[in-house]
């Protein structure tokens, strides 16, 4: 459905440290900064980009927005979460663990805020 997702950050170097670590825990190659100053990650046909806001205003997390990253296991979600905390992120909501929505699925989730305040989720569907 999506070709790419782009988030804003004021400090691209801090974003690169954070996302190289968290996405690296999910098997994503290290990000590259292009001549425009955009940080770019490519994996399994998708692209994830970080840039300074084009309007020159400070970056801030979307109120009510969450970007979810698919993991291959519960252990990978835990590694993603730990890498985020160790690289400038903040753990939010409940600790990493299983959630059971009313539709009968069992999910393993962890939530972080990146250094710019964007809300992120590490996601693995257990059943």
N, C-alpha and C positions, 0 to 999 in steps of 0.2 A: 504494500500500500504506500509506503513512504520511500522516497529516493534518498532523503537525508534529513537530519535534524541539526539545527544550529542553536547554540546557547551563547549568551554574552558573558564576558569576563573582563575585568579591568586589568588583571595581572595575568598575562598569557603564560609567563614562566611558571607561576604557581599552579595555573590550570594544567599545564603540561606535566608537572611533577605528579599532581593528583590523578589525572586521567591515565598517564602512562602506568602508574601503579595499579589503579583500580581496574582498568580495562585489561592490563597485562595479566591480572589474576584470572580473567575470563578468556585468555588466549588471543587477545587482540594485539597486533603488532604496535610498536611505539609510534606515537603521533609525529607528524612532520609539520613544521611551520613554513608556510609559503612566502613569497615575496610581498604579499599583502599583509602579512602578519597573522594570517588565519592558521589555527591549529587544526589539523585534519587527521582523522582515523578512518581506515577502510577495513571492512571485515565482512565476509560472507555476503557480498553484494550491497551492503549498506555503508553509508558515510555518516560520520558524526563530526561536526565542526564546532570550533570555539573561536569567537572573534570579539574584538572590542565593539561596543555598540556604535553603529554608523552615525547616530545622531549626536555623538559626543557626550551624551549624558552617562552617568554611572550605570554599570550593570547591576541588576538585582533579580532575585529569583521570582518566578511567576507565582502569584498568589493563587493557590489551588492547582498549580501544574506539577506534574511528576513525570520524570523520564525513567522508564524501566529498562534495565539491562538483563537480557536472558543469560542464565547460567546453565551449565551442564549437570550440576549436582548441588546438594546442600553444602558440601565442603567448598565448592567454588564460590557460592554466595558468601560463606563465612570469610574466605580469603579476600574477596572483593571488599567486604565491609572492613576487615582489619587493615587492608592496604589503604583504604580511604581515610580511616582515623589516623594512621601513621603518616599521612601525607597532606594534612591540612584540612581534612573533612571533619564533620561533626555528626555523631550518631544521633538520630532522632527517632521518635515514636517508640514502639516496643523493641526489646532486644531481638536480634535475628532469631527466627524460629518459624514453626508451622502456624499457618492460619487456615481456618476451615470456613470459607464462605458458605452461604446457605444453599448454593447449587450442588454441594457434595464434593467439590474439588478439594484437594489438600495442596496448599501452596507453602513453599518455604521462602520467606521474604526477609529482607533487611533494608533499612532506610538510612540515607545519609544526606547531608547538605554539603555541596562542594564549596571550595573557598569563596565563590561568588554568591553563595546562598541558594543555588538551584537545588531543588529536591529531587533525589535519585532513589531508585529502588533496584535492589538485586533480586531477581525472580527466578525460581525454579518450581516447576509443577511436579509435585510428588506423585499425585494420582488425579 
